[in-house]
């Protein structure tokens, strides 16, 4: 910030500081969300599993409702037709039971498949995380030894204080952004 851009009024200065803090907080939240790739993958996998389960439940309910309607229709026809229709009703009941069992079996298969897909997504996320880690390690190895030592120290500090490192990075990005924005408007 240049000297001529600093507000003279203390209230304006406080308002500017508060706005900068809000912007920084929003940026930190967005960066934290973007860096949580495994968490987002698990969240999407969980949503997919839930959708599949919900669809299977609806399908099971529809099949059960259809089986109930079929049984009711057969029961009504049995009242009118007597013994012969009674035999047909028993057969329809057996078919309805088979349909119900088949629907339960399909729902179980769908749930199993959803679990498999969730597992595969989790594995892919692990592979991607490993690849990112490997590329980062290769990049560090390509640096001169003194720089490597500084990077390793920085990584250790980041592991001990991840919130502070994230906040610092966001602050730097925010400052650079504001400087670039002011240069464009000037």
C-alpha positions as CSV (number, residue, x, y, z in Angstrom):
1,X,0.0,0.0,0.0
2,X,1.5,3.4,-1.0
3,X,1.4,6.4,1.4
4,X,-1.2,8.2,-0.6
5,X,-3.6,5.2,-0.5
6,X,-3.7,5.1,3.4
7,X,-7.0,6.7,4.6
8,X,-6.4,9.7,6.9
9,X,-9.6,9.1,8.9
10,X,-9.1,6.4,11.7
11,X,-12.7,5.1,11.1
12,X,-11.9,4.6,7.4
13,X,-8.7,2.9,8.3
14,X,-10.5,0.6,10.7
15,X,-13.1,-0.2,8.1
16,X,-10.4,-1.0,5.5
17,X,-8.6,-3.2,8.0
18,X,-11.9,-5.1,8.8
19,X,-12.6,-5.6,5.1
20,X,-9.1,-6.9,4.6
21,X,-9.6,-9.4,7.5
22,X,-12.9,-10.6,6.1
23,X,-11.3,-11.0,2.6
24,X,-8.4,-12.9,4.2
25,X,-10.7,-15.1,6.2
26,X,-12.8,-16.0,3.0
27,X,-9.6,-16.7,1.1
28,X,-8.2,-18.9,3.8
29,X,-11.5,-20.9,3.9
30,X,-11.5,-21.3,0.2
31,X,-7.9,-22.5,0.2
32,X,-8.4,-25.0,3.0
33,X,-11.4,-26.5,1.2
34,X,-9.4,-26.7,-2.1
35,X,-6.4,-28.4,-0.4
36,X,-8.6,-31.1,1.2
37,X,-8.6,-33.3,-1.9
38,X,-9.1,-36.6,0.0
39,X,-11.8,-35.1,2.1
40,X,-13.6,-33.8,-1.0
41,X,-13.2,-37.2,-2.8
42,X,-14.6,-39.1,0.3
43,X,-17.5,-36.6,0.5
44,X,-18.3,-37.1,-3.2
45,X,-18.1,-40.9,-2.8
46,X,-20.3,-40.7,0.2
47,X,-22.8,-38.7,-1.7
48,X,-22.8,-41.2,-4.6
49,X,-23.3,-44.1,-2.2
50,X,-26.2,-42.3,-0.6
51,X,-27.8,-41.6,-4.0
52,X,-27.4,-45.2,-5.0
53,X,-28.9,-46.4,-1.7
54,X,-31.8,-43.9,-2.1
55,X,-32.5,-45.1,-5.6
56,X,-32.4,-48.7,-4.5
57,X,-34.8,-47.9,-1.6
58,X,-37.2,-46.2,-4.0
59,X,-37.0,-49.1,-6.5
60,X,-37.6,-51.6,-3.7
61,X,-40.6,-49.5,-2.5
62,X,-42.0,-49.3,-6.0
63,X,-41.6,-53.0,-6.5
64,X,-43.3,-53.7,-3.1
65,X,-46.1,-51.3,-4.0
66,X,-46.6,-53.0,-7.4
67,X,-46.5,-56.4,-5.7
68,X,-49.1,-55.1,-3.2
69,X,-51.4,-53.8,-6.0
70,X,-51.0,-57.1,-7.9
71,X,-51.9,-59.1,-4.8
72,X,-55.0,-56.9,-4.2
73,X,-56.1,-57.3,-7.7
74,X,-55.7,-61.0,-7.6
75,X,-57.5,-61.1,-4.3
76,X,-60.5,-59.3,-5.8
77,X,-60.6,-61.6,-8.8
78,X,-60.4,-64.6,-6.4
79,X,-63.5,-63.3,-4.6
80,X,-65.4,-63.3,-8.0
81,X,-64.1,-66.4,-9.6
82,X,-63.9,-68.8,-6.7
83,X,-61.6,-71.7,-6.3
84,X,-59.9,-71.5,-9.7
85,X,-59.0,-67.8,-9.1
86,X,-57.8,-68.7,-5.7
87,X,-55.2,-70.9,-7.3
88,X,-54.2,-68.0,-9.5
89,X,-54.0,-65.8,-6.4
90,X,-51.6,-68.2,-4.7
91,X,-49.4,-68.2,-7.8
92,X,-49.5,-64.4,-7.9
93,X,-48.5,-64.3,-4.2
94,X,-45.6,-66.5,-4.9
95,X,-44.6,-64.3,-7.8
96,X,-44.9,-61.2,-5.6
97,X,-42.7,-62.9,-3.0
98,X,-40.1,-63.7,-5.7
99,X,-40.3,-60.2,-7.0
100,X,-39.8,-58.9,-3.4
101,X,-36.8,-61.2,-2.9
102,X,-35.3,-60.2,-6.3
103,X,-35.8,-56.5,-5.4
104,X,-34.0,-57.1,-2.1
105,X,-31.2,-59.0,-3.9
106,X,-30.8,-56.1,-6.4
107,X,-30.8,-53.5,-3.7
108,X,-28.0,-55.5,-1.9
109,X,-26.1,-55.7,-5.2
110,X,-26.5,-52.0,-5.8
111,X,-25.2,-51.3,-2.2
112,X,-22.2,-53.6,-2.7
113,X,-21.4,-52.0,-6.1
114,X,-21.7,-48.5,-4.5
115,X,-19.2,-49.6,-1.8
116,X,-16.8,-50.9,-4.4
117,X,-17.0,-47.7,-6.3
118,X,-16.4,-45.7,-3.1
119,X,-13.4,-47.9,-2.4
120,X,-12.0,-47.4,-5.9
121,X,-12.5,-43.6,-5.6
122,X,-10.6,-43.7,-2.3
123,X,-7.8,-45.7,-3.9
124,X,-7.6,-43.3,-6.8
125,X,-7.4,-40.4,-4.3
126,X,-4.6,-42.2,-2.5
127,X,-2.7,-42.7,-5.8
128,X,-3.1,-39.0,-6.7
129,X,-2.0,-37.9,-3.3
130,X,1.1,-40.2,-3.7
131,X,1.9,-38.8,-7.1
132,X,1.6,-35.2,-5.8
133,X,3.9,-36.1,-2.9
134,X,6.4,-37.8,-5.3
135,X,6.5,-34.8,-7.6
136,X,7.0,-32.4,-4.7
137,X,9.9,-34.6,-3.4
138,X,11.4,-34.6,-6.9
139,X,11.1,-30.8,-7.1
140,X,12.9,-30.5,-3.7
141,X,15.6,-32.9,-4.7
142,X,16.3,-30.8,-7.8
143,X,17.1,-27.7,-5.6
144,X,20.6,-26.9,-4.3
145,X,21.4,-28.4,-0.9
146,X,21.1,-25.2,1.2
147,X,17.7,-24.5,-0.4
148,X,16.7,-28.2,0.2
149,X,17.5,-27.7,3.9
150,X,15.4,-24.6,4.1
151,X,12.5,-26.3,2.3
152,X,12.7,-29.3,4.7
153,X,12.7,-26.9,7.7
154,X,9.7,-25.1,6.2
155,X,7.9,-28.5,5.7
156,X,8.6,-29.4,9.4
157,X,7.2,-26.1,10.5
158,X,4.2,-26.4,8.3
159,X,3.4,-29.9,9.7
160,X,3.7,-28.5,13.3
161,X,1.6,-25.3,12.5
162,X,-0.5,-25.9,9.4
163,X,-3.0,-23.2,10.2
164,X,-0.3,-20.5,10.6
165,X,1.4,-21.5,7.4
166,X,-1.9,-21.5,5.5
167,X,-2.8,-18.1,7.0
168,X,0.7,-16.7,6.1
169,X,0.4,-18.0,2.5
170,X,-3.0,-16.5,2.2
171,X,-1.8,-13.2,3.6
172,X,1.0,-13.1,1.0
173,X,-1.4,-13.9,-1.8
174,X,-3.9,-11.3,-0.6
175,X,-1.2,-8.6,-0.4
176,X,0.1,-9.4,-3.9
177,X,-3.5,-9.4,-5.2
178,X,-4.2,-6.0,-3.6
179,X,-0.9,-4.6,-5.0
180,X,-1.7,-5.8,-8.5
181,X,-5.3,-4.5,-8.3
182,X,-4.1,-1.1,-7.2
183,X,-1.5,-0.9,-10.0
184,X,-4.2,-1.8,-12.6
185,X,-6.5,0.9,-11.3
186,X,-3.8,3.6,-11.0
